[in-house]
């Protein structure tokens, strides 16, 4: 009888105290565990007879781990679900990026039970973290440039995750003026972390940011018709606001339709305090369910060739904001100095205001 793994179990097995830095024993331990999980999930190798797609560079050996959930028509370009499995420091790095790897494994397990129209590639990339970030030895870069050519059809769309294990927090800095207000004590009881740290406020803590809808005209429609689980609030935004901060960068540059999911940076980013106990596993489960629905929809959708110019997604982004925030949006805009939310210029102003708060 096959054992069912939970997201928490996978994170705990990957979030080693010694970390998963490239070339270290912890990295090798994580690699062997992930190979075991690929076999447990019944994946098949993407190329050849091994899940390991190795490459060399700078006197170092690297390994991307790539498996496939078979669909009915393997001749069609597959959908890719990806995340990096290395760590930046010798520490657990649970949110960065064990959480995303665990979700990718969970998505693979769920998709095995679906009757997919096409293959889904599960790609766990090596060497995403510095000093390899955006360099020639970054795992996703080498995958696209060399290893993906092993299959002539390429990739129809890529879904990439990074930093998807935590609640979105509101920095306390914007509320510093309220520190001595009589309501501060009450807020401290209602919102753990008030005055002493960042705030996990209702609604906002459920955010999940997604960029890349602008990479293909069909993606806003697909995201618009996939209902997220309750208490998960996707927020669509342009990649231009955040940049190529993870493995989605190479797919964007090569004009492969993509979606990048993240909860953003938080106080434990690249810190030893990024430990499994700080993650929100219920939220991770909701993200996993949401991605399964998106991948299933993408599997049954024919994406035409990618356009040379980004799609105009302003109306879509505004609609997603309204869905996520509801009546709170009307109250939030004046606080941020925004009079309306009707066009790209208004969204630009909102993005600047939110970035200015440290969110």
C-alpha positions as CSV (number, residue, x, y, z in Angstrom):
1,X,0.0,0.0,0.0
2,X,1.4,3.4,-1.0
3,X,2.0,5.8,1.8
4,X,0.3,9.2,1.6
5,X,2.7,12.1,2.4
6,X,1.6,15.4,3.8
7,X,3.0,18.8,2.9
8,X,4.3,19.1,6.4
9,X,6.2,15.8,6.3
10,X,7.8,16.7,3.0
11,X,8.9,20.1,4.3
12,X,10.3,18.6,7.5
13,X,12.3,16.0,5.5
14,X,13.7,18.8,3.2
15,X,14.2,21.6,5.8
16,X,17.5,20.2,7.1
17,X,19.4,22.0,9.8
18,X,22.5,22.0,7.7
19,X,20.6,23.3,4.6
20,X,20.6,22.2,1.0
21,X,23.4,24.3,-0.4
22,X,24.8,23.1,-3.7
23,X,27.7,20.7,-3.2
24,X,26.9,19.9,0.5
25,X,25.8,16.7,2.2
26,X,22.5,18.3,2.9
27,X,22.0,19.0,-0.8
28,X,22.7,15.3,-1.6
29,X,20.3,14.1,1.2
30,X,17.5,16.3,-0.2
31,X,18.2,15.0,-3.8
32,X,18.0,11.4,-2.7
33,X,14.8,12.1,-0.8
34,X,13.2,13.8,-3.8
35,X,14.1,10.9,-6.1
36,X,12.4,8.6,-3.6
37,X,9.3,10.8,-3.7
38,X,9.2,10.9,-7.5
39,X,9.2,7.0,-7.5
40,X,6.6,6.9,-4.8
41,X,4.4,9.2,-6.9
42,X,4.7,7.0,-9.9
43,X,6.3,9.7,-12.1
44,X,8.2,8.7,-15.2
45,X,11.6,10.3,-16.3
46,X,11.4,13.3,-18.5
47,X,14.4,12.2,-20.5
48,X,16.2,8.9,-20.7
49,X,15.8,6.5,-17.8
50,X,16.6,8.8,-14.9
51,X,14.9,11.7,-13.1
52,X,18.4,13.3,-12.7
53,X,19.3,15.7,-15.4
54,X,22.9,16.6,-14.5
55,X,25.1,19.4,-15.8
56,X,28.5,20.9,-15.0
57,X,30.0,24.3,-14.5
58,X,32.5,26.3,-12.4
59,X,34.1,23.0,-11.2
60,X,30.8,22.0,-9.7
61,X,28.2,19.4,-10.5
62,X,24.5,20.3,-10.5
63,X,21.3,18.2,-10.9
64,X,17.8,19.2,-12.0
65,X,15.2,16.6,-11.0
66,X,12.5,16.2,-13.6
67,X,9.6,13.8,-13.8
68,X,6.4,13.5,-15.7
69,X,2.7,12.9,-14.9
70,X,1.5,11.2,-18.1
71,X,-1.6,12.5,-19.9
72,X,-3.6,11.0,-22.7
73,X,-1.7,12.7,-25.5
74,X,2.1,12.8,-24.8
75,X,2.7,14.3,-28.2
76,X,1.2,17.7,-27.1
77,X,3.5,20.2,-25.5
78,X,3.3,19.6,-21.7
79,X,2.6,22.0,-18.9
80,X,5.5,22.4,-16.4
81,X,5.2,22.9,-12.6
82,X,8.5,24.0,-11.2
83,X,10.4,25.1,-8.0
84,X,14.0,25.2,-6.9
85,X,15.2,22.8,-4.2
86,X,18.5,24.3,-3.1
87,X,19.0,26.6,-0.2
88,X,20.8,29.9,0.1
89,X,22.5,29.2,3.5
90,X,23.3,26.3,5.8
91,X,19.8,26.5,7.5
92,X,16.4,24.8,7.1
93,X,15.1,27.4,4.5
94,X,11.6,26.0,4.9
95,X,9.8,28.7,3.0
96,X,12.7,29.1,0.6
97,X,12.0,26.8,-1.0
98,X,11.0,23.5,0.7
99,X,7.4,24.7,0.9
100,X,7.2,25.1,-2.9
101,X,8.8,21.8,-3.5
102,X,6.4,20.1,-1.2
103,X,3.5,21.7,-3.0
104,X,4.9,20.6,-6.4
105,X,5.0,17.0,-5.1
106,X,1.4,17.4,-3.8
107,X,0.3,18.7,-7.2
108,X,1.9,15.7,-8.9
109,X,0.1,13.3,-6.6
110,X,-3.2,14.9,-7.1
111,X,-2.8,15.1,-10.9
112,X,-2.0,11.4,-11.0
113,X,-5.7,10.9,-10.1
114,X,-6.9,13.1,-13.0
115,X,-7.4,12.1,-16.6
116,X,-5.2,14.8,-18.0
117,X,-5.3,15.6,-21.7
118,X,-1.5,16.2,-21.8
119,X,1.6,15.5,-19.8
120,X,2.6,17.6,-16.8
121,X,6.3,18.0,-16.1
122,X,7.4,18.3,-12.5
123,X,10.7,20.1,-12.5
124,X,12.7,20.7,-9.3
125,X,15.5,23.0,-10.3
126,X,19.0,23.2,-8.8
127,X,21.2,26.2,-8.2
128,X,18.6,29.0,-8.0
129,X,20.2,30.7,-5.1
130,X,23.3,33.0,-5.2
131,X,26.0,32.7,-6.4
132,X,24.2,31.0,-9.3
133,X,21.1,33.2,-9.5
134,X,20.4,34.4,-13.0
135,X,23.8,33.0,-14.1
136,X,24.6,30.4,-16.7
137,X,24.6,27.6,-14.1
138,X,21.1,28.4,-12.7
139,X,19.1,25.2,-12.9
140,X,16.1,26.6,-14.8
141,X,18.4,28.4,-17.3
142,X,20.3,25.2,-18.1
143,X,17.0,23.2,-18.3
144,X,15.6,25.6,-20.8
145,X,18.8,26.1,-22.8
146,X,19.9,22.4,-22.9
147,X,17.8,19.8,-21.3
148,X,14.4,20.9,-22.6
149,X,15.6,20.4,-26.1
150,X,15.6,16.7,-25.4
151,X,11.9,17.0,-26.2
152,X,11.1,18.7,-29.5
153,X,7.8,20.1,-28.4
154,X,9.1,22.3,-25.7
155,X,6.8,23.6,-22.9
156,X,3.3,24.9,-23.5
157,X,3.2,26.9,-20.2
158,X,5.3,27.0,-17.0
159,X,4.0,27.4,-13.5
160,X,6.7,28.4,-11.0
161,X,6.6,28.7,-7.2
162,X,8.9,30.4,-4.7
163,X,8.2,31.5,-1.1
164,X,4.7,30.1,-0.9
165,X,4.6,28.8,2.6
166,X,3.8,31.8,4.8
167,X,1.0,34.3,5.6
168,X,1.4,37.7,3.9
169,X,2.3,40.1,6.7
170,X,1.7,43.8,6.9
171,X,4.8,45.7,8.1
172,X,4.2,47.5,11.4
173,X,6.2,50.5,10.1
174,X,3.2,52.3,8.6
175,X,1.3,52.0,11.9
176,X,4.1,53.4,14.0
177,X,2.2,56.6,14.7
178,X,-0.5,54.5,16.4
179,X,1.9,52.9,18.9
180,X,0.7,55.0,21.9
181,X,-2.9,55.1,20.8
182,X,-5.4,53.7,23.4
183,X,-6.5,51.2,20.8
184,X,-3.0,49.7,20.6
185,X,-3.6,47.2,23.5
186,X,-6.8,46.0,21.9
187,X,-5.2,45.6,18.6
188,X,-2.4,43.7,20.3
189,X,-4.9,41.2,21.5
190,X,-6.7,40.9,18.1
191,X,-3.5,40.8,16.0
192,X,-0.6,38.9,17.3
193,X,2.6,40.8,16.5
194,X,1.2,44.2,16.8
195,X,3.9,46.7,18.1
196,X,6.4,43.8,18.3
197,X,6.5,42.8,14.7
198,X,4.6,42.5,11.5
199,X,0.9,41.9,11.4
200,X,-0.9,38.9,10.1
201,X,-4.2,40.7,9.3
202,X,-7.3,39.0,8.2
203,X,-7.9,38.9,4.5
204,X,-4.4,40.2,3.7
205,X,-2.7,37.1,5.2
206,X,-4.5,35.0,2.6
207,X,-3.0,36.8,-0.4
208,X,-1.2,34.8,-3.1
209,X,0.6,37.0,-5.6
210,X,0.7,35.8,-9.3
211,X,2.6,37.4,-12.1
212,X,2.8,36.3,-15.7
213,X,-0.8,36.6,-16.8
214,X,0.5,39.2,-19.2
215,X,2.7,36.6,-21.0
216,X,-0.2,35.2,-23.0
217,X,-3.7,36.6,-23.8
218,X,-5.4,33.3,-22.7
219,X,-4.0,33.3,-19.2
220,X,-6.2,36.0,-17.7
221,X,-9.3,34.1,-18.9
222,X,-7.9,30.8,-17.5
223,X,-7.2,32.3,-14.1
224,X,-10.5,34.1,-14.2
225,X,-12.5,31.0,-14.5
226,X,-10.6,28.9,-12.0
227,X,-12.1,29.5,-8.6
228,X,-9.6,29.6,-5.7
229,X,-10.3,27.7,-2.5
230,X,-12.0,29.5,0.3
231,X,-9.6,31.8,2.3
232,X,-7.1,32.0,-0.6
233,X,-7.0,35.4,-2.3
234,X,-5.0,35.5,-5.5
235,X,-3.7,39.0,-6.5
236,X,-2.6,39.4,-10.1
237,X,0.2,41.8,-10.8
238,X,2.7,42.6,-13.5
239,X,6.1,40.9,-13.3
240,X,7.6,44.3,-14.1
241,X,6.7,45.4,-10.5
242,X,8.9,42.7,-8.9
243,X,11.3,41.5,-11.6
244,X,12.7,38.1,-12.5
245,X,13.2,37.1,-8.8
246,X,13.0,33.3,-9.4
247,X,13.0,30.5,-11.9
248,X,10.3,32.0,-14.0
249,X,12.7,34.6,-15.4
250,X,14.1,32.3,-18.2
251,X,10.6,31.3,-19.4
252,X,9.6,35.0,-19.6
253,X,12.7,35.9,-21.5
254,X,12.2,33.0,-23.9
255,X,8.5,34.0,-24.4
256,X,7.2,30.8,-22.9
257,X,3.7,31.5,-21.3
258,X,4.2,31.4,-17.5
259,X,2.6,32.1,-14.1
260,X,4.8,32.8,-11.1
261,X,3.2,32.3,-7.7
262,X,4.6,33.7,-4.4
263,X,3.5,35.1,-1.0
264,X,6.4,37.6,-1.3
265,X,9.3,38.1,1.0
266,X,8.9,38.1,4.8
267,X,11.0,38.8,7.9
268,X,12.5,35.3,7.8
269,X,13.7,35.5,4.1
270,X,17.2,34.1,3.8
271,X,17.4,33.8,7.6
272,X,18.2,30.9,9.9
273,X,14.7,31.6,11.4
274,X,13.0,30.3,8.2
275,X,12.0,27.0,10.0
276,X,9.1,24.6,9.3
277,X,7.1,25.6,12.4
278,X,6.6,29.1,11.0
279,X,4.8,27.9,7.9
280,X,1.0,27.9,7.3
281,X,0.3,24.4,6.1
282,X,-3.4,25.0,5.7
283,X,-2.7,27.9,3.3
284,X,-0.1,25.7,1.5
285,X,-2.9,23.0,1.0
286,X,-5.2,25.7,-0.5
287,X,-2.4,26.8,-2.8
288,X,-1.8,23.2,-3.9
289,X,-5.5,22.7,-4.6
290,X,-5.6,26.0,-6.6
291,X,-2.6,25.0,-8.7
292,X,-4.1,21.6,-9.4
293,X,-7.2,23.3,-10.8
294,X,-5.1,25.7,-12.9
295,X,-2.9,22.9,-14.3
296,X,-6.0,20.8,-15.1
297,X,-7.5,23.7,-17.0
298,X,-4.3,24.5,-18.8
299,X,-4.1,20.8,-19.8
300,X,-7.3,21.1,-21.7
301,X,-6.6,24.5,-23.3
302,X,-4.7,25.0,-26.6
303,X,-2.4,28.1,-26.2
304,X,-1.7,29.7,-29.5
305,X,1.8,31.0,-30.2
306,X,3.0,33.5,-27.7
307,X,2.6,37.2,-28.7
308,X,5.7,39.4,-29.1
309,X,4.2,42.1,-26.8
310,X,2.7,41.5,-23.3
311,X,-1.0,41.3,-23.0
312,X,-2.9,44.2,-21.5
313,X,-4.1,42.8,-18.1
314,X,-5.1,46.0,-16.3
315,X,-8.8,45.2,-16.2
316,X,-8.0,41.7,-15.1
317,X,-5.7,42.8,-12.3
318,X,-8.4,45.3,-11.1
319,X,-11.0,42.6,-11.1
320,X,-8.7,40.2,-9.1
321,X,-8.1,42.9,-6.6
322,X,-11.8,43.5,-6.2
323,X,-12.4,39.8,-5.7
324,X,-9.7,39.4,-3.2
325,X,-10.4,42.5,-1.1
326,X,-14.1,43.1,-1.5
327,X,-15.4,46.1,0.4
328,X,-12.0,46.5,2.1
329,X,-10.6,47.8,-1.2
330,X,-12.7,51.0,-1.0
331,X,-11.4,51.7,2.5
332,X,-7.8,50.9,1.6
333,X,-7.4,53.1,-1.4
334,X,-7.8,56.5,0.4
335,X,-5.4,55.4,3.1
336,X,-2.8,54.8,0.4
337,X,-3.6,58.1,-1.3
338,X,-5.3,56.5,-4.3
339,X,-8.5,58.2,-5.4
340,X,-9.7,55.5,-7.9
341,X,-8.7,52.2,-9.5
342,X,-9.7,52.2,-13.1
343,X,-6.6,52.0,-15.3
344,X,-2.9,51.1,-15.5
345,X,-1.8,54.4,-14.1
346,X,-4.0,53.8,-11.0
347,X,-2.5,50.3,-10.6
348,X,1.0,51.8,-10.9
349,X,0.2,54.3,-8.2
350,X,-1.2,51.5,-5.9
351,X,1.9,49.4,-6.5
352,X,4.2,52.2,-5.6
353,X,2.2,52.9,-2.4
354,X,2.3,49.3,-1.3
355,X,6.0,48.9,-2.0
356,X,6.5,52.1,0.0
357,X,5.0,50.5,3.0
358,X,7.4,47.6,2.8
359,X,4.6,45.1,1.8
